[in-house]
Amino acid sequence: MCNESLRRNAAPRARSPWKAAASPIARPIAITIALAMAPSAHASLFSGDTLDAVANGAAWVVLFLAPIIAIGVFLLIHILPEKIAEKKRHPQLDAIKTLCLLSLVFGGMLWPLAWLWAYSKPVLHKMAYGTDQADAHGEKGAALHPLEDASKES
C-alpha cells in the first residue's frame, strides 16, 4: 500500500518528443510541410511518346509472343517422355506416345504418368521375351506396320 501512494504522488512523466509535437494544430502543419518538400514520383523511366512506344511493345510481347513461346515450351515438355522411351528402346513406346498425346488433350494431367512409364523397367516384358528393350522396327521413330511385319515373318 505504501508503493501505491508513492506512485500517485509522483511527478508526471515528460511526454515523448514525437507525442509532444502531436498537438491538434502541429500535426496538419507538419504533414503539409512534409508533402511540400517531397520530390515528385516518377512511375517510369520514360515519358511522352517514348512511354507510349514502350507500352505498345510490351503489349505486343505479352499478347502475341509470350503465348507462342508458352505453347512451344508446353509441347516440348510433353514430348520428353516419348523421346526418353525412344532413347531407352522401351518396348511399350507406342503406348507411351499415345499417353503423351492424351496428356496434351487433358491439359497435362497424364504427363507425369508418361514420364514415370518411360523411366520404368518393363519387368513383365523381360520375363516374357528375355529382354527389357524392344526390337528395332525399321528406322528410328518409324511407325509400326503390323500387316507388313506379319507378312515378313511368315
C-alpha positions in Angstrom: 0.0 0.0 0.0 2.9 2.3 0.6 4.1 1.8 -3.0 0.7 2.8 -4.4 0.7 6.1 -2.5 4.2 6.9 -3.9 3.0 6.3 -7.4 0.0 8.6 -7.0 2.1 11.4 -5.6 5.0 11.1 -8.1 5.5 13.9 -10.6 4.0 13.3 -14.1 6.4 11.9 -16.7 7.5 14.1 -19.6 5.9 13.3 -22.9 7.9 11.7 -25.7 9.2 14.3 -28.3 7.0 12.7 -31.0 4.0 12.8 -28.8 4.7 16.4 -27.7 4.6 17.7 -31.2 1.4 15.9 -32.0 -0.9 18.8 -30.9 -4.1 19.2 -33.0 -2.5 22.2 -34.8 1.1 21.0 -35.3 0.2 17.7 -36.9 -1.5 19.1 -40.0 1.2 21.7 -40.4 3.9 19.0 -40.2 2.1 16.9 -42.8 1.7 19.8 -45.2 5.4 20.7 -44.9 6.5 17.1 -45.5 4.3 16.8 -48.6 5.5 20.1 -50.0 9.2 19.1 -49.6 8.7 15.6 -51.1 10.1 15.2 -54.6 7.6 14.2 -57.3 7.3 10.5 -58.0 8.1 9.1 -61.4 6.4 5.8 -62.3 8.6 5.1 -65.3 12.0 5.8 -66.8 10.3 7.0 -70.0 7.9 9.9 -70.7 5.7 11.1 -73.5 6.0 9.3 -76.9 8.7 7.0 -75.6 6.5 5.7 -72.9 3.7 5.0 -75.4 6.1 3.1 -77.7 7.5 1.0 -74.8 3.9 0.2 -73.6 2.9 -0.8 -77.1 6.0 -3.0 -77.5 5.3 -4.7 -74.1 1.6 -5.2 -75.1 2.7 -6.9 -78.3 5.1 -9.2 -76.5 2.5 -10.1 -73.8 -0.4 -10.7 -76.2 1.4 -12.5 -79.0 5.0 -13.6 -78.3 4.5 -14.9 -74.8 1.6 -17.3 -75.7 3.5 -18.7 -78.7 6.6 -19.3 -76.5 4.4 -20.8 -73.8 2.7 -23.2 -76.2 6.1 -24.2 -77.7 7.6 -25.0 -74.3 4.4 -26.9 -73.3 4.7 -29.1 -76.3 8.4 -29.7 -75.9 7.9 -30.7 -72.3 5.1 -33.1 -73.2 7.1 -35.0 -75.8 10.0 -35.6 -73.4 8.6 -39.0 -72.1 8.3 -40.1 -75.8 11.9 -39.1 -76.5 13.2 -40.8 -73.4 11.3 -44.0 -74.3 12.8 -43.9 -77.8 16.3 -43.4 -76.4 15.9 -46.4 -74.0 14.2 -48.5 -76.7 11.2 -49.1 -74.3 9.1 -52.0 -75.6 5.9 -50.0 -74.8 6.9 -47.0 -76.8 3.7 -46.7 -78.7 1.6 -46.7 -75.5 3.8 -44.0 -74.1 3.4 -41.9 -77.3 -0.4 -42.4 -77.0 -0.3 -41.3 -73.4 1.7 -38.2 -74.3 -0.9 -37.3 -76.9 -3.7 -37.9 -74.4 -1.9 -35.7 -71.9 -2.0 -32.8 -74.4 -5.7 -33.3 -74.7 -6.3 -33.4 -71.0 -4.2 -30.4 -70.2 -1.1 -32.2 -69.0 -2.7 -34.3 -66.3 -1.3 -37.5 -67.7 2.2 -36.3 -68.4 3.7 -37.4 -65.0 2.4 -40.9 -65.7 4.0 -40.9 -69.1 7.3 -39.7 -67.6 7.2 -42.4 -65.0 6.3 -45.1 -67.5 9.2 -44.0 -69.8 11.7 -44.4 -67.0 10.2 -47.7 -65.7 11.7 -51.1 -66.3 9.3 -53.4 -68.2 9.6 -56.4 -65.9 6.8 -58.5 -67.5 8.3 -57.9 -70.9 11.6 -59.1 -69.7 10.1 -62.2 -68.2 8.2 -63.0 -71.4 10.9 -62.1 -74.0 14.1 -62.2 -72.1 15.0 -58.6 -72.7 13.7 -55.2 -71.4 14.4 -53.5 -74.7 12.3 -53.5 -77.9 13.5 -54.9 -81.1 14.1 -52.2 -83.7 11.2 -51.9 -86.2 12.9 -50.3 -89.1 14.3 -46.8 -88.8 14.4 -44.8 -85.6 10.9 -43.3 -84.9 9.3 -45.2 -87.8 5.7 -46.2 -87.4 4.8 -49.9 -86.8 3.1 -51.7 -89.7 1.6 -54.9 -88.2 0.3 -56.3 -91.5 3.7 -55.8 -93.3 5.6 -57.2 -90.2 3.3 -60.2 -90.1 3.8 -61.0 -93.8 7.6 -60.8 -93.4 7.6 -63.3 -90.6 5.6 -66.0 -92.5 
